[in-house]
Amino acid sequence: MRVVIQRVLEARVEVEGHITGQIGNGLLVYLGVGHDDTQTDAKFIADKLVGLRIFADPDGKMNLSVADMGGSILLVSQFTLYGDCRKGRRPGFDAAGDPGRADALYRQVVSLIEAQSIKVQTGQFGAHMHVTSTNDGPVTFILDSQRTF
């Protein structure tokens, strides 16, 4: 799984003019599922999102997690994170997971985060979405459950 994690003051996602998810202070996370991803990857990503210490403590150091500061997560599916732009001018998506399996793993990540008492809002899997956010920092990280950058 690949995620782009943004620390935000607020974020929301709309589908066809209706807000499907909205948070205040927390994390906006774009999540893509690859064809080799499993439940192990879902658990790794969920645990990392809940425990990643990227919020400032009273001394201004990145020392607090979204759980520590009582924040929320807006989780948005995004298969384009598996787009390969190295050849030609049109991205290839061969590494992206099958939509049915990807949706199931996406939902599993949501459930695993909620099981850790974190409020999760979502977009709509497979839909055309409009996402707005106010990035805090900006602070943005990329994480892949199967490799390092």
N, C-alpha and C positions, 0 to 999 in steps of 0.2 A: 504494500500500500504506500502511496505517496500522499503527503499532506503539505500544504502551505499553511502556516500558522501565523496569524496576525494578532498582535495585542491591540485591542480596540477599546475606545470609550463607549461606542455604540455601533450596532450593525443591524441590518434587516435585509430580508429577502422577500421579493414579491413575485408572484406568478399570476399572469393575466390580471394585473391590477389589484390583487388581493395579497395582503401580508401573510406569509406562511410561517415566518419566524422572525423574532426580534429580540435583541438583548441590549443591556446596558454594558457596563464594564465587564470585560472578559476576553474571550478568544473567538475570532472568526477563523474557521478552519475549512479549507477546501480539501476534499478527500477524493482521491482517485484509487480505483481498485484494478490491480493487474491480473493477468490471466493465471499467474502462479500463486496468488494470495490465498491464504487459508484462515481458519479461525485463530491460529496462533498469531498471525499478522494483526488481526482485528484486536486481540487482547493487548499486544504490544503497543499499538497506536493509542488505544483507549487509555491504558495506564500512563503512557508518556504524556498525553494531553492533560490528564488530571494532575500529574505530578511535576510537570516541567516548571522550573522556577524561573519565570521571566517577568515577574512583577516586582516593583521596587518595595523594599522594606523601609522602615523609618529612616535608615541611613542612606537611602537612595540606591542601594545595591540590588541587583536582580537576585532576589533571595526567596520570593514567595511564589507559590503556585496559584492557579485559579481556584483550587480548593481552599488554600490558606486565606485568600482574600474574599471569599464568598462570591466569586464571579460566575458567569454563565458561559456556555459555549454555543455558538451558532455553527452548525455543521452542514456544509453544502457539498453535495456530490459534484464531482468535476472530472469526467473521463479524459478531458484534454490534458490533464497532468501526465498522461501516458503518450502524448503526441510526440512523434519523432520528426524533428525538423531538419535533420542533418542532410537529407537528400532532397533535391528538387525544391519546389516552392510550395508544395501542399503537404501538410503533416500527414504522416501515416500513424495508424492507431492499432497496429498488430499486437502490441503489448498490453492493450487495455482488456480488462476482463469482460466476459460475456455478461450482458445486461442483467439477466435474471440472477446469476450468482453474485454479481457486483452489488445489486440491490440488497440481497440477503446479508452480505458482509457489511455493507453500509449500515443497515438496520441493527446488526449485531454490535457495531461500534457504539451506536446510540444507546443501546440497552446496557452495555458494559459501563459507559460513562454514567448513565442514570443510576446504576447500581452502586456507584460511589457517591451518591447524594449530590451530584452536580446537575443543575438545571440545563437541559439541552433543548434548543430550538433547531428546526431543520428547514431546508428548502424542500423541493419536491423532486424526487429522483427522476431523471430523464426529461424534465420539463425545461423550457426556456425560462430563465430566471433573471431578474434584475436585482443585483446586490449593491447595497450602499453601506458605507462604513466610515467611521472616523478613526483612523489608525493612530495609536498612541505611541509616539516615539519619533519616527516610526520604528516598530520592532516587528520583524518578519523573519521566520525560520522555515527552512525546507527540511522535511524528514522523510526518509524512505525506509520501510521496515526491513528491506532486504539488502540494502547497501549503504555505504557512506559516501558523502560528497567530498 
